Amino acid sequence: MLDLGPDSKSIRYEVALDILGESRQPFMRAIHEEKQKSEPSQVFIRYCETRLTAIDELQDDLRLNDLDTIERILTKGNPLFKVD
């Protein structure tokens, strides 16, 4: 783990929250695009909404001492938290 000084844990926590926020964007965009179709897929929309809800819950419940989860979020290339 990279040491960023005495506030390393809090910096990593804040960056993880930012990544979670950014990871919402593809789902929001996909919902918008799907709703523009003449026959939108409700199953796909529900899937995206469910993913958004899960991300929101993780953002709301993430704590500074959730080090393993924070590291997962910060791990580049992790498909669970991919940000374009």
C-alpha positions as CSV (number, residue, x, y, z in Angstrom):
1,M,0.0,0.0,0.0
2,L,1.3,3.4,-1.0
3,D,2.0,5.6,2.1
4,L,0.8,9.2,1.6
5,G,1.8,10.4,5.0
6,P,-0.2,10.8,8.2
7,D,-3.5,11.3,6.4
8,S,-3.0,8.4,4.0
9,K,-6.0,6.5,5.2
10,S,-8.3,9.5,4.8
11,I,-6.9,10.4,1.4
12,R,-7.4,6.8,0.2
13,Y,-10.9,6.9,1.6
14,E,-11.8,10.1,-0.2
15,V,-10.3,8.9,-3.5
16,A,-12.3,5.6,-3.2
17,L,-15.5,7.7,-2.7
18,D,-14.6,9.7,-5.8
19,I,-14.1,6.5,-7.8
20,L,-17.5,5.2,-6.6
21,G,-19.1,8.4,-7.7
22,E,-17.5,8.2,-11.2
23,S,-18.5,4.5,-11.5
24,R,-22.1,5.6,-11.5
25,Q,-21.8,7.5,-14.7
26,P,-21.9,4.6,-17.2
27,F,-25.0,3.3,-15.6
28,M,-26.7,6.7,-15.6
29,R,-25.8,7.2,-19.3
30,A,-27.0,3.7,-20.2
31,I,-30.4,4.3,-18.5
32,H,-30.7,7.6,-20.4
33,E,-29.8,6.0,-23.7
34,E,-32.1,3.0,-23.2
35,K,-35.1,5.2,-22.3
36,Q,-34.6,7.1,-25.6
37,K,-35.3,3.9,-27.6
38,S,-38.8,3.3,-29.0
39,E,-39.0,0.0,-27.0
40,P,-36.6,0.3,-24.0
41,S,-35.6,-2.8,-22.2
42,Q,-37.1,-2.6,-18.7
43,V,-34.9,-5.5,-17.6
44,F,-31.8,-3.6,-18.7
45,I,-33.0,-0.4,-17.0
46,R,-33.7,-2.3,-13.7
47,Y,-30.2,-3.9,-13.9
48,C,-28.6,-0.5,-14.2
49,E,-30.8,1.0,-11.5
50,T,-29.8,-1.9,-9.2
51,R,-26.2,-1.3,-9.8
52,L,-26.6,2.4,-9.0
53,T,-28.4,1.5,-5.8
54,A,-25.6,-0.8,-4.8
55,I,-22.9,1.8,-5.5
56,D,-24.9,4.4,-3.5
57,E,-25.2,2.0,-0.6
58,L,-21.5,1.3,-0.7
59,Q,-20.7,5.0,-0.8
60,D,-23.0,5.7,2.1
61,D,-21.7,2.9,4.3
62,L,-18.0,3.0,3.4
63,R,-15.9,3.8,6.5
64,L,-12.4,4.9,6.9
65,N,-11.4,1.6,8.5
66,D,-12.9,-0.5,5.6
67,L,-9.3,-0.9,4.3
68,D,-9.9,-4.1,2.2
69,T,-12.9,-2.6,0.4
70,I,-11.0,0.7,-0.2
71,E,-8.1,-1.2,-1.7
72,R,-10.4,-3.1,-4.0
73,I,-11.9,0.2,-5.2
74,L,-8.5,1.7,-5.7
75,T,-7.0,-1.3,-7.5
76,K,-6.6,-0.2,-11.1
77,G,-8.2,-2.5,-13.6
78,N,-10.6,-4.0,-11.1
79,P,-13.7,-4.7,-13.2
80,L,-16.0,-4.2,-10.2
81,F,-15.1,-0.5,-10.0
82,K,-14.1,0.2,-13.6
83,V,-14.1,3.9,-14.5
84,D,-13.6,5.0,-18.1
